[in-house]
Amino acid sequence: MLLPINSKATAYYSDRDYHSDNTKNNRLSIQLRLDGFSFAQIDSLTSKLIQLEDFDVPLMLGDESVFQNEKITLRLEAYLKDNPIYTAAVQSVDVVLDNCLFTLVPEQLFDPNQQEDYLKFAHQLPENHIVKNNFVAKLGIQNIFAIYAPLYFLLSDHFKSYRLLHLSTVFIQQTFLFQQTQKEATVYVEIGNGSMLIVAFDGNRLVYSNSFKFKEKEDFIYFILLVYNQLYFSPEKTPLYFSGNINRSSPLYAIAYQYIGKLEFLNAKSNRVAFGNDIPDKVGTQYFNLIQAFLCE
């Protein structure tokens, strides 16, 4: 039985010239989180973001939280069934999976037959999950991750072809490209709903990648300062770039401002991605990985 979903998006942005009946040149990007899912369409001819919508699926609490993956899968199934726009012809489909079940392995040490063992070494792997991997060629690393099996089968049944990317794959690859203009030690933090992914580079070298869960802003800044301390980075001199659920009026930004000397925001809008009419720049920070996914190699 399909669970009903409120058809009203939490957030919706659209180019005034967007036409849902003409999508054959569009690249569809989908981000799947434990607390919802988002869709973006990018015109492949102009590399312009022309439509984006976001849906929240409230988190279950306590013992019920073990059913959150199932809840997301059922809500997504219902939404895809009721919105034929996402069964229309598009040029490509990228699905970005946002969870904490991932680990990085250098390519020279990678054995495809040991993928599940790599992941189990870093995480307690839940039942009913499938292990997949992404190769980040520019850094020579394999990203091994797990996806809830019914969710994986839903995607495979719904889309004739699609590319499955872990959020950390997108974030690491795209911050690495941005890092080419930095030439100095830099920390990047992607912020979700009570979760954060921290990636750090020293020049062109990836030196840190990990995810954390947090409830209070004090926990949030603790994990950031812990990374600075472990890497011997100076909080006063080493810049920190944010993306995701944060802005300058956020309590998270306020506490980071007390400890970090250089705070900036990543933005998907760049010389490689343009935004359509009526789509504000702030979308580029909040939905950085959703928008940048199609640029991953």
C-alpha positions in Angstrom: 0.0 0.0 0.0 1.4 3.4 -1.0 1.6 6.1 1.7 0.0 9.4 0.7 2.2 12.4 0.3 1.4 16.0 0.5 1.7 17.2 -3.1 2.9 20.6 -1.9 6.6 20.9 -2.0 8.6 22.3 0.9 10.5 24.4 -1.6 9.8 25.0 -5.3 11.7 27.0 -7.9 11.2 27.2 -11.6 12.4 29.1 -14.6 9.6 31.1 -16.1 10.3 29.5 -19.5 10.3 25.9 -18.1 8.0 23.5 -19.9 7.2 20.2 -18.3 6.2 18.7 -21.7 9.6 19.2 -23.2 12.3 17.5 -21.1 14.3 15.5 -23.6 17.3 17.7 -23.3 17.1 17.9 -19.5 19.3 16.1 -17.0 17.4 15.0 -13.9 19.0 14.9 -10.5 17.4 13.4 -7.5 18.7 13.5 -3.9 17.4 11.0 -1.4 17.7 11.7 2.3 16.3 10.1 5.4 14.2 13.1 5.9 13.0 13.7 2.3 13.9 13.9 -1.4 14.6 16.6 -3.9 14.5 16.9 -7.7 16.4 19.2 -10.0 16.3 19.6 -13.8 19.2 21.1 -15.7 19.0 22.0 -19.4 22.0 20.1 -20.9 22.2 22.6 -23.8 22.8 25.6 -21.6 23.9 23.9 -18.3 21.2 26.0 -16.6 19.1 25.0 -13.6 15.5 25.4 -14.7 13.5 23.6 -12.0 13.9 22.4 -8.4 11.5 21.0 -5.8 12.1 19.6 -2.4 9.9 17.4 -0.2 10.2 16.8 3.5 9.4 13.4 5.1 9.4 13.9 8.9 11.8 11.6 10.8 10.4 8.9 12.9 11.6 8.9 16.5 12.6 6.2 19.0 12.1 2.6 18.0 10.1 3.6 15.0 13.2 5.2 13.4 14.3 1.8 12.1 11.4 2.1 9.6 12.5 5.5 8.2 14.1 3.9 5.1 10.9 2.1 4.4 8.9 5.3 4.9 11.1 7.2 2.4 10.8 4.4 -0.1 7.1 4.3 0.1 6.7 8.1 -0.1 9.0 8.2 -3.1 7.2 5.4 -4.8 3.9 7.3 -4.3 5.3 10.5 -5.6 6.9 9.0 -8.7 3.6 7.3 -9.5 1.6 10.5 -9.2 4.0 12.7 -11.1 4.5 11.4 -14.6 7.0 14.2 -15.3 9.6 12.0 -13.7 8.8 9.2 -16.1 9.1 11.4 -19.2 12.1 11.2 -21.5 15.2 13.0 -20.1 18.7 12.9 -21.3 20.1 11.4 -18.1 19.2 10.6 -14.4 21.6 11.0 -11.5 20.5 9.8 -8.1 22.4 11.1 -5.1 22.1 9.0 -1.9 22.6 10.9 1.3 23.4 8.6 4.2 26.3 8.0 6.6 27.0 4.5 5.3 30.2 5.0 3.3 33.9 4.5 3.4 36.8 5.4 1.2 39.5 3.0 -0.1 42.5 3.8 -2.2 42.2 2.3 -5.7 45.4 0.4 -5.4 44.1 -1.4 -2.3 40.6 -2.0 -3.6 39.3 -5.5 -4.1 35.7 -5.5 -5.6 35.1 -8.9 -3.9 35.7 -7.3 -0.4 33.4 -4.3 -0.7 31.0 -5.4 2.1 34.0 -6.1 4.4 35.4 -2.6 3.8 32.0 -1.2 4.8 31.5 -3.4 7.8 34.9 -2.4 9.1 33.7 1.2 9.3 30.0 0.7 10.1 27.5 -1.6 11.6 25.8 -2.5 8.3 21.9 -2.8 8.6 20.0 -5.7 7.2 18.4 -5.4 3.8 21.0 -3.2 2.3 23.0 -3.5 -1.0 26.6 -2.4 -1.2 27.7 -0.3 -4.2 30.7 1.8 -5.1 31.8 5.0 -7.0 35.2 5.5 -8.4 36.6 9.0 -7.9 39.2 8.9 -10.7 40.8 12.3 -10.1 41.7 11.2 -6.5 42.3 7.5 -7.2 39.8 6.4 -4.5 36.8 4.0 -4.4 33.8 5.2 -2.3 31.9 2.1 -1.0 28.4 2.7 0.3 25.2 1.0 1.2 21.7 1.6 -0.1 18.4 0.3 1.4 17.6 -2.7 -0.9 13.9 -1.9 -1.6 14.8 1.7 -2.5 17.5 0.4 -4.9 14.9 -1.9 -6.6 12.4 0.9 -6.8 14.8 3.1 -8.6 15.9 0.3 -10.9 12.2 -0.5 -11.8 11.2 3.1 -12.3 14.2 4.4 -14.4 15.4 2.6 -17.5 18.9 3.8 -16.7 20.4 6.0 -14.0 23.6 6.7 -12.2 23.7 6.1 -8.5 26.1 8.4 -6.6 26.7 8.7 -2.9 26.5 12.3 -1.7 30.1 12.1 -0.4 31.2 11.2 -3.9 29.7 14.4 -5.3 30.9 16.5 -2.5 34.5 15.2 -2.6 34.8 15.4 -6.3 33.2 18.9 -6.6 35.2 20.4 -3.7 38.3 18.9 -5.2 37.6 20.8 -8.4 37.0 24.0 -6.4 40.2 23.3 -4.5 42.2 23.8 -7.6 41.6 27.5 -7.2 42.6 27.5 -3.5 46.1 26.1 -3.4 45.9 26.0 0.4 44.6 23.9 3.2 40.8 24.2 3.2 37.9 22.5 5.1 34.4 21.9 3.6 31.3 21.1 5.5 28.0 19.9 4.0 25.2 20.2 6.6 22.0 18.1 6.6 19.2 17.7 9.2 21.2 16.8 12.3 24.1 15.5 10.2 27.3 16.9 8.7 29.9 15.7 6.2 33.4 17.1 6.7 36.0 17.0 3.9 39.5 18.6 4.1 42.2 19.2 1.6 45.8 20.2 2.1 46.6 21.7 -1.3 45.4 19.1 -3.9 45.6 16.3 -1.4 42.5 14.9 0.3 43.4 14.5 3.9 40.1 13.9 5.7 36.5 12.8 5.1 34.0 11.7 7.7 30.4 12.3 8.7 28.9 13.0 12.1 25.5 13.3 13.7 24.8 16.2 16.0 21.8 17.7 18.0 23.2 20.9 19.4 25.2 23.7 17.9 28.0 23.0 20.5 28.3 19.4 19.1 28.5 20.9 15.6 31.4 23.2 16.3 33.1 20.5 18.4 33.4 18.2 15.4 34.7 21.0 13.2 37.4 22.0 15.7 38.3 18.4 16.3 39.1 18.1 12.6 41.2 21.3 12.7 43.1 20.0 15.7 43.7 16.5 14.2 45.1 18.1 11.0 47.0 20.8 12.7 45.1 23.4 10.7 44.8 26.9 12.1 41.2 28.0 12.9 42.2 31.6 12.4 43.9 31.0 9.0 42.4 27.9 7.4 39.2 28.8 5.5 35.9 26.8 6.1 33.3 26.6 3.3 29.7 25.6 4.1 27.0 24.2 2.0 23.6 22.6 2.8 21.2 23.7 5.5 23.0 26.9 6.7 23.0 30.6 6.1 24.4 33.7 7.8 21.5 34.0 10.2 21.8 30.3 11.3 22.8 29.5 14.9 25.3 27.1 13.4 27.0 29.9 11.4 26.9 32.1 14.5 28.8 29.7 16.6 31.3 28.8 13.8 31.9 32.6 13.5 33.2 32.6 17.1 35.9 30.1 16.4 36.8 30.1 12.7 38.5 33.1 11.1 37.5 32.6 7.5 33.9 31.5 6.7 32.6 31.2 3.2 29.8 29.4 1.3 30.0 27.0 -1.6 27.5 27.7 -4.4 26.6 25.5 -7.3 26.0 28.5 -9.4 29.3 29.0 -11.3 30.9 29.3 -14.7 29.8 25.6 -15.2 26.2 26.0 -13.9 23.8 28.9 -14.6 20.5 29.5 -12.9 17.2 30.2 -14.7 15.0 33.2 -14.2 13.4 33.5 -10.8 15.8 31.0 -9.2 17.7 32.7 -6.3 21.4 32.3 -5.7 20.7 30.8 -2.2 19.5 27.6 -3.9 23.1 27.0 -5.0 24.3 26.6 -1.4 21.4 24.7 0.1 21.2 22.2 -2.8 24.8 22.2 -3.8 25.2 18.4 -4.3 21.8 18.0 -6.0 22.7 20.6 -8.6 26.4 19.6 -9.0 25.7 15.9 -9.4 25.4 16.0 -13.2 29.0 17.4 -13.4 30.5 14.4 -11.8 32.7 12.3 -14.1 
